[in-house]
Amino acid sequence: MTAKIALVTGAGSGIGRAVALALAKAGFTVVLAGRRLAQLEQVAHEAGSGAVGIAADVTDRDSVDALFERITKDFGRLDLLFNNAGVSAPPAPLEDLPFEQWRSVLDTNLTGAFLCTQAAFRLMKTQKPRGGRIINNGSVSATAPRPRLVAYTASKHAVTGLTKATSLEGRAYDIACGQIDIGNTATELAAAMTHGTLQADLSIKTEPTFDVKYVADAVVYMAGLPLEANVLFMTVMATKMPFVGRG
């Protein structure tokens, strides 16, 4: 049986890297997308099993189109898209956030996910066998905001809407869509948590983190389900992080 084809965006480091390696271990042929080709090629080498790195900017429609043209040409189909590419802006009061930083976060976290979803949807609904799965990397901030991160919070709340809309419209074409909301993985992006981060009452406290391996395991579980079943939302978080009742 031919290996299923998976695309992971933001695959050069952190959660994307961990998920790409776990999917490869689970038998997927993985396409790794991101802006830094050297990093992608290193992860592809670690993944083996035909994994390939492709430089792409998810905020650029032409770049996304070229990425999916390459996938179609080289593999003929796509079974899984993990929309993982994401950024945040430095913490700032809502009224002081520069427009350029707002735009950068929304362009990557929301528009990037939409462009990749749109391209994947077009391919998945016409390929044979038809269908596939899209998993969006949300965040616990898709439910409860942190202070002074308005752009990140708004983008992740919007990703939840994208997940629901994709899940609804995908029914007719055997395209499943789900979202994994993650809280405080021990990656470079979350390093500040262990030194102290802003709380809802504007105090500074350290927060616990957990091994990114468990996020990768969760995505592999979601990806491995038959298309007749779907995890619509899953939250994976450090058990003792301040999330439930935050604020």
Secondary structure, 3 states (H helix, E strand, C coil): CCCCEEEEECCCCHHHHHHHHHHHHCCCEEEEEECCHHHHHHHHHHHCCCCEEEECCCCCHHHHHHHHHHHHHHHCCCCEEEECCCCCCCCCCHHHCCHHHHHHHHHHHHHHHHHHHHHHHHHHHHCCCCCEEEEEECCHHHCCCCCCCHHHHHHHHHHHHHHHHHHHHHHHHCEEEEEEEEECECCHHHHHHHCCEECCCCCEECCCCECCHHHHHHHHHHHHCCCCCCCCEEEEECCCCCCCCCC
